[in-house]
């Protein structure tokens, strides 16, 4: 059975900065759980950040830039939380390696998990193209990344790789 790392917030856990739930549709979660082992994780909590916590954004770059030292992650209070985000990303990578996980379903727009879009670093709710730090680290280690907006693509890939035929169905 395939293993999928899933952002804990997408699985319904209260781990987001604002202590709110952002779960996937229950039918989608059921379909995923029926056909894959879901490994829930939150990089920010894994890095030692509390729930709730001030929102954070990558300033002057993307996750790749944070990893190479060219950008920082600040919270809305102006505190540098880069090290906690790095520590969380590294812990998630350790989970990936430990369990041989090839796929990750991560929360879009997050400074950790964003796969296509992150906030601009100005705390003005402006989105820019870019990846979060955990997504950047996992992608550089050959993990296939999907956002909650790409569930259909994940189902297609899982079906293609399944020896049990077309067991997964789209919720669309």
C-alpha positions, 0 to 999 in steps of 0.5 A: 500500500502506498504511503502519503504524507499529508498536512495534518491540517488537511486531515482535520487536526488543529495545528494551523497557526489560527487553531482552525480546521481546514480539512479535506472533504470527508469523502476524499479523505475516506478514499485516500485512507482506503487506498493509501496509508496517510502519515499526518504531519505538521512541519511547523508544530514539528519545528516546535511552534505552538498552536495557536501562533502568529502567522508567518511569511517568507520574506524576500524569497521562497522556500528554496531561498530560505534553505540556501540562506537567502531569505528568512521567515518572520511572524506577524510580530516581526520575530524571526522563526526561520530556525523553527521552520527549518527544523520542522522541514528537516523532521518531515524529511526524516519521516519521508526517509524513515517510511519510504514515502514518495508522495505528499499532499500539502496545504497550499499558501503555507510558508511550510507547505505551499507548492505553487503559492505562498504569501508575499512576506508583507502580511498584506494577504498578497500571494506570489508564486513560490514554494514553502520551505518543507515543500522545497526540501521534499521536492529536492529529495524526489518527493512528488508534491500535491496541494489540496487543489490537485487531489484529482492528479494524486488520484490519477497517479495512485491509480496508475501505480496501483496493481488493483485497478481503478479503485480511487474515484474523483470527488469532483 
